[in-house]
Amino acid sequence: MSDLLFPAEPGQRAIARELYGLARDLPLISPHGHVDPAVLADDEPFPDPARLIIVPDHYLTRMLLSQGIPPARLGVPSRTGEPSETDGRAIWRLFADNWHLFRGTPSRLWLERTFETVFGVTTRLAPETADEVYDALAEKLAQPDFRPRALFERFNIEVLATTESPLDDLAAHAKLAADGWGGRVVTTFRPDDVVDMEFEGWAERVGRLGEMAGEDTGTYPGYLAALRSRREAFIAAGATSSDHGHPTARTLCLSEAEAASLFAKGLRGEADAADAETFRAHMLVEFARMSIEDGLVMQLHPGAVRNHNRWLHATHGRDVGGDLPQATEYLHALTPLLDAYGNDPRLRVVVYTLDEYTFSRELAPIAGGYAAIYLGAPWWFLDSPEVLRRFREAVTESAGFYNTAGFVDDTRAFCSIPVRHDVSRRVDAGFLARLVAEHRLPFDEAAETIVDLAYRLPKRVFRLEGDK
Ligand SMILES: [Zn+2]
């Protein structure tokens, strides 16, 4: 067994090995992520290594951009008509020439472990080995064992959640359900593009929401009815949670009349940034009410400043590495929601952060004192071995282990799913090993805890226990 990420001190290392051994082969629970469900519905072979691994991964393309290499040279499609590199091998060579930029980063760890454990390729990537690694990966990708469904089974994924807008017709999920393949792939209700008045084309999207749901979204009650109806359709397609990606964690209880008048102002195109923030804040409380009725677990992902790199957004669109984290306040922001429903165990809100200082100052004490709140795993810029470790150190003394929601890989990169979970299991084994070595937790309780963290807890918190 590799000692990757285990404590360097031999006594703790030995305990960590034993604990990790109990979690290593448990099925993967992936309750939040961004894999395209059509990949599994269609089960077509993956494209060439560059188009599979580099082009869609903004962790990689943004690092090269930071050294002056434009995303178009790495094959990222442009929306301005500027040509993008289409030769997979050329993209791969350019990437390999810059591989040193990733020393010490989680991307390096994820990619190396993926090459080795998923593809059996152990040649170390370097400018000189670019072609050798590319050819070895391409050869594997051509084999039937490396199609998406075969990998899903080999990865031992028990459940995989994808993320869709209420405007998605869920056709890929319907296809998956209809064709009898056993893999459990569920959707997640992500309504930001019909809630956020600042989203491009919001009013038109609200109109489409009404058409899909057969409701008149020209009125606020019709809008709420349409959202309820789409939630039902998502639940029928296996969803157990919703996801809310707001700039801040702000919540607010408006009266029905106030909300209706703000909604109408938005549809008229007269809402300003403050109105949009007020409406988002109010809608989080509306969604909490809906969650209490229909049981969807709410996930709140605040703190990303979207499209901060305006040139990148103008040239290549959204989700290509131009977003940045900002300081996020939770206690006062969540107070209206907590006042209304914080002690109601029917409500379950998993709160994430991109601002790690809030783990110990706000989030762990809140999760440690309100029935409705669970702490989400370190996310995005914080999904790294160092922060996963600091997360346990920062939150366990206030919130324990059982107010945390378990690891989420949050990834678009299907082939990286096993390594992401493996890193989290290794880091948790190391943290628990220290508690055992310091005589703060008996080994048998640490052994039970590692299995809970890796498997039982995410399944329970995300209400994934019932089979579809
Ligand atoms: Zn996500």
Residues whose N, C-alpha, C, O or C-beta is under 5 A from the ligand:
A	BS01	ZN	D410
